[in-house]
């Protein structure tokens, strides 16, 4: 995702991460990068506390996963106390 000419694919605050992508395929690639990094450094991402949402269209039929666990699909996401 771009804000002006700046690519913004990951928003971080403390231990909260929001990954942003213009496609589900791109989102899956970002998740896989985080997941592989977590395996290397013994960091566990909890798929039960993670969600996937689309804005401005329908959610494609492909599953977005962390490891082999599909993420819950939601219509809005709460990040740092704010609903998107």
Buried (B, 14 or more C-beta within 10 A) or exposed (E): EEEEEEEEBBEEEEEEBBBBBEEBEBBBEBBEEBBEEBEEEEEEBEBEEBBBBBEEEEEEEEEBBBEEEEBEEEEEBEBEEEEE
